[in-house]
């Protein structure tokens, strides 16, 4: 494999793995598809030939593998995973892929069309359908861990406009643990660098020690601290500065995949 292609893959692989995990709802399954993509590229570098954007080429190669496999999910490894796959079976085909490519990975409509081998108009319509279907699927209680007051207010407004209840906002690790103990959330939205120099990652780990199968969306200016290749990694990671669509998508995706018995109808 040419050195320039190898370098491009290395630089963009963490983002492909993030996308694959969010797409499949399972870290192991997502990593398996990412690995299969690398194996395919070793035998055929055609997706990179004449392509000026290596990230687009890598994601296109992934979708060739994904589509050829019939876009299956792995065997459910828990009751929550089984419920998530049941949800997915009801979605319009290709909508989840288009939405993730747009709102989480930041591809433009034309780029999504190229990755998925669609017309641009069709890609745009898929995104609109996905947003409607996922936001309508579940609603629940969201806890926010964020030390910047303006950002916390903005995130809270986005979440509440989606129909979710915000249990509260925590500015430190200790506040976060206490808040979660007061009212169990269905989802956590967390920054990783908090007001007293404590860690949002540590706060989330403390909370996850109390509750099983609690989905987390990290919103951070330091994504490299989480996309390390070590397990576990978050399936939903948004980079600051974020957009409203990114937050809406990640919250809907996480709720959709990890709906629990406590979620409100």
Helices and strands as residue ranges (DSSP letters): H 3-24, H 27-43, G 46-48, H 54-68, H 79-88, H 95-103, H 109-116, H 120-135, E 141-145, H 149-161, E 165-170, H 173-182, E 187-190, H 200-208, E 215-220, G 223-225, E 236-239, H 244-257
